[in-house]
Structures are given as C-alpha cells and as structure tokens.
Amino acid sequence: MSHRTGYIAIVGRPNVGKSTLLNRLVGQKISITSSRAQTTRHRITGILTTDESQFVFVDTPGFQNQHMNALNQAMNRSVKRSLQEVDVVLFVIEAMHFDARDGIVLRLLPQDRPVFLVINKIDRLADKSMLLPFMQEVSMKFPFASIIPVSAEKGIQVEDLVKTVEPHLPEGEPLFGEDEITERSERFLAAELVREKLFRLVGDEIPYSTAVEIEAFSMEGEMRRIHALILVDKPNQKAIVIGRGGEKLKSIASQARQDMEKLFGGKVFLEVWVKVKSGWSDDERVIKSLGYEEG
C-alpha cells in the first residue's frame, strides 16, 4: 500500500478547542490553550507519523470578525492562507452550538477538497440524545465529507477522526522525520508557553493586547538559557503582570519554565521582563517583527 502524506487545516471560530485537538492528535503539547478566546495567534504545525501515513496538522487562529486591528487582520489572513494550502480541512464547532461566528468560517470553507465537520466537547453534553438531531441540522449547511463527534480534552473518538481522514490524504513520501512533532522552532514555542501562562495566571485583569518576544535563546551545554520580554499596552498593565512583590511574574516564569523543560527534554534557565509598548497590536512593523505574517 502506498504511503500517504498531507496537510490538514484545523479551523473554526475562537474557543472551540482547536489547539486542544491539535495537542491530542500529536500526543504532546505544542499549541497553547486557555479559557480566553483567540489564545492561538499563529499557525501552529503538529505532525503525526504512523507506519502508513504522515499527518501535518495546521492549527489556525480563531477567525475574528470584531476588533479588526492589525493583529487580528494578520491572523485572519493566516486562516485564509491555510485553507488555500492544505489537502484536507477540519471545521471544528462546539457541540450544540452553531451561531453567526461559525457561519462566517463556514463561508470560507473550500469546495474543492474534503472538509470534515468535527463536533467537539461532546463530553459536556448532559443529554447525548440531542447530538444526532444537531448533527443532522448542521450537515445541511455544507457538503461535509464526514461528521465526527469528539472530545479533544478527553480523547474521545480522536483516533476515529484520524482513521476517517487518512484515506483522503494524497499519496506521497513523508515530509518530516518520524520523531518530529512540529516544524516550529524551540524559540517560538518558548514564547508561546510564556504567553499561555500570562493568559492563565493574569486572565481578565489584562486585555488581549499582550505579546511575548524572545530576546535571547542560547544553549549552554545541555541547558537552554532563554530571555523573554512581555509586551503590554499601558503602565498599569505592567504592574498587574508583575504583581505584588513580583509574585505574579515569578509564577508565570516558573510555570512556563516547567512546561519548556518537559517539551524540550532538558533544563531551562528562564528570565522574563515586562515592557510597555503602547499600540503594538495595531503597529504593522511590530506585528511582522513578532512573526505574525510568517504563517
């Protein structure tokens, strides 16, 4: 039997569990998650290699139709570009929820390649009998290749999703080594892990307009030495991120370091600073310097 290799975009509105699904598919945390919508800002590639196939999943930002600053416009361009470049599309929605935001993404879906509807968070359904009528209702909105209910958080039917997608991948040799799980650099992943802890530990106390830049990344023997800079929009936000006596920033750095050591498989020395840079999320030069136009 011929080997199959293909790119699969994971798309949907914000906060439907796309990043959690990618991490579950790959078997390791490479895309950050939090309860805040729009946590994912870049295209994150996750690679799953089996004996017969190689799946290159592309986690995209949630498509944004509000607050259209330069950052959100760049993320929307990333979503549209992903839909044009992949072989298969996974359109992720939340079980029992389909609203205008899902409809906007639905209108972007390509007609010339397989699109699978992935209904996520089925573990949260109190009445499972409601799922089938919901599936039938949504199936009328687009000619989906198949509909697969899953729980990315619990791993329910995720293997079925992989098996369903596999025959639709084009024949071809692997593009990556069997031990590779992402084509993103460790430098990029380090910035994302700091940003995840920022969102999780500070939460609604700061607005969406925060970013993380890695100023230095070097190896000292087996240890990675990383200097990270958190960008905020206003001076009062800097004080919130640092916290009383610097405790909040210490927690952000400590938890991020622990995740880095687990992901990278080695010791990490991490230093984190906070800097005020007003209006960064609407500054095209800053957006490009942080890699938001690279896909």
N, C-alpha and C positions, 0 to 999 in steps of 0.2 A: 504494500500500500504506500502511496506517495506521501511524503511529509507535507504538512500544511503550516503556513506562517501568515499572519495577518494582523493589521491594526484594528482595534475596536475602540470607538469613542464611547465614553460614558457621559451622557448629557442629561440635563434636567434643570428645573428651577432651583433656587437656593434651598439648602437644608432638607433635601430628600434622602440624603445618605449616600451620595456618590463616592465620597472619599472612604467612608467605612466599607463600602462594597469593594472598592479597589484593594484596600488593605486585606480584606478577607480573601479575595481572589488570588492575590500574590502570596498570602500567608505571612506577611510581615508589614509592619507599619512604615509606609513611605509617604503617605499623604496625610496631612494633619487634619484633625477633626475638633470641633467644639460645638456647643449649642447655638453659637451665633451664625446667622446666615452669612453667606459669602466668605467663609473662612478660607476656602481654596481660591487663590488668585491666579495661579499659573497652570499651564497644562503639566500634569504630572504623569509620567510614563511608568507603568508597572508591568513586569514581564513574568509570565508563567510558562514554563517549559515542561512538556511531557515527552514521552518517547515518540509520540506520533505528531505532535504539533507544538508550535510556539505562538502564544497569545500575547500581543503587545497592547495592553490596555492603556487608554489615554483618559485620565480624569480631567475634566474641564471645569472651569469656574461656573457657578450657577448663573444662568443668563439673567442679566439685570435690566429692568425696564424703568427704573426710577433712579434719581440722584445721578444723572449722567455726567459725572466729572471725567477727567482724562483717564483716571484709573479704571473706572467701570467701562468706558468705551474700549480701552485696550483689552479688558477681559472679554467683552462681547466679541471683539474681533478674533480672539483666541478660540472661542467656541465655534464661530462660523468657519474658521480655517480648519479646525479639526474635523468638522462634518464633511468638508471637501476632500480631505486627505486620507480618510480611513476606508477600510473594506466593509466593516460592519458597525452598526450603531446600537447601543443600549440606551433606550429612553427610560429614565428612572422617574417614577412617581411614587407618592406615598399612598398606601392602602386607604381606600375610602375617601381620598381627597383628589379632586381634579378641578382646578379653578383657572381663571384667566391667565395666570402666570404660566401654568402648564401649557395652556393653549398657545401662548406666544412661542414657546420652544417647539411645540408640535408643528407649527407652520414652517419651522426651519429644517425639518427632517427631510433628508433626500429621498427621492422616489426611485432612484436607480441602483440601490443596494439594500441588502437586508437590514431591516430595523426591528429590533426586539423590544417589546414593552416589558420592563421589569417593575413589578409592583412590590415595593419594599415595605418593611416594617409590619409584616403580617403577624408577627408575634404579639403585637399590641392590640390585635382585634379581640374584643370581648365576645363577639358573635361571629364565628367563622362562616356561618351560612350566608352572610351578607357579601362575601367576597365574590362568589360566582356571578351574581347579578351586576356587581360593579365591573368585573372583567368584561362581561358582555356589553355593557354600556360603553366603556372606553374603546373596545375593539371596533366599534362603528366609526370611530373618528379618524382611523388611518389603517391602511393595509399592512398591519404588522406581520412579520414572518412567523412570530410566535409570541405568546404571553406567558411569562414565568413569574409566579409569586415567590418572593424570597424574604428572608430576614438576614440582612447583611450583618447585623450585630450578633445574632445567634448562630449564623452559618446555615440556616435552614434553606435547603434546596439550591444552595450556591453551586454545588457540584453538578446538579441537573442543568443549571444555566450554562456552565462550561461545556457540558456534553451537547447541549442543544445548539450552541454557537459553532462548535468545532467543524461540522460539515460545510459550513458557509465560508470558512477561511479559504483563500486561494492556495493552490499548491505552490510550494516553494521551500527552499532550504532555510534553516534558522538564521536570523539576523544578529543574534546575540549569543554569548556563551551560556551554557546550561546553568551556571551559578550566578548569572547576572539577574538582578531583580528590578533595576531601574537604570535609565540612561542619564538621570540627573546626577550631578556631582555631589560629593560629600559637603562641599562648601554651601551649595544650595540647600541641601537637606538640613544642615545645621541652622541656617537662617529660619527655615520653616518651623523647626522644632522650638526655637525661641519664641517665634510668633504665636505658636499654638499655646504655649504656657502663658504668654501675655494675655491672650483672649480668655483662657480658662480661669486664671487667677485674678485678673482685674475686672473682666466681664463688662457689665454695662456702665461701669464707672468712667470708662473712656470711650470715645466714639470709634467708628470704624476706621478712621483715617490714622492708623498707626502702621509702621513698617519696620522691618529688621534688615540691616545691612551688615555683612561680614567684612570687617575692615582688614583682618589678618587671619590666615589659616596656614599653619605650618606643622611639619612633623618633627618631633624630637625623639629619635629612636622609634619606639612603638607608641608614643603618646602624641595626641593631636593637641596643639595649642591654638585656641580659637578666641578671637576678639570680636564681639558682636555689638552693634550700635542699634538701639531702638529709637526710631524717629517718631516724635509726636508733634501735634499741631500747635499746642499752646503751653505756656509755662505751668499752669495749674495741672495739666495732664502729666507733666514730668514729675511733679510732686506725688501724684496719685500712683504712678508706676513705681517710684522709688519706695513709697510707703514710710511709715513712722520708723525712724532709726534705720532705714534701708531694708527693712524686713521683707517687703513685698518683692523688691528686686532680687534679693537673695534667694527667695523661694522660686522665682521664675528661672534664675540661673541654675539652681540646684536640680530642679526637676528636668530642665532641658538637658543638662549635662548627663543625667542618668539615662535618659532616652537615647542620647547620642552614643553613649558607651555601649548600650545594648544593640543599637543599629550598626555601629561601626566595628564592634567587636574588639575594643581596646580602650585604654584610659584616655580621658579628655580633660584638659585644663581649659576652663571657660571663664572669660571675663566679659561682663555686659555693662554697657553705659547707656545713658538716655540723653538724647539731644532734641532740642526744639527746632523744628524747621517748618515754619508756617506755610500752609498752602501746598505742601508737597504733592498731595493726591491729585492736584489739578495742574501740575507742572510737567509738561511733556518730557523735559530733559531728565528730571528725577525719575519719572516713570521708566524711561529707557535705561537709565543707569542701574535701576533695581531689577532689570531683566524682564519687565512685563511685556515687551514687544518681541521677545525671543521665542514665544510659544510656551 
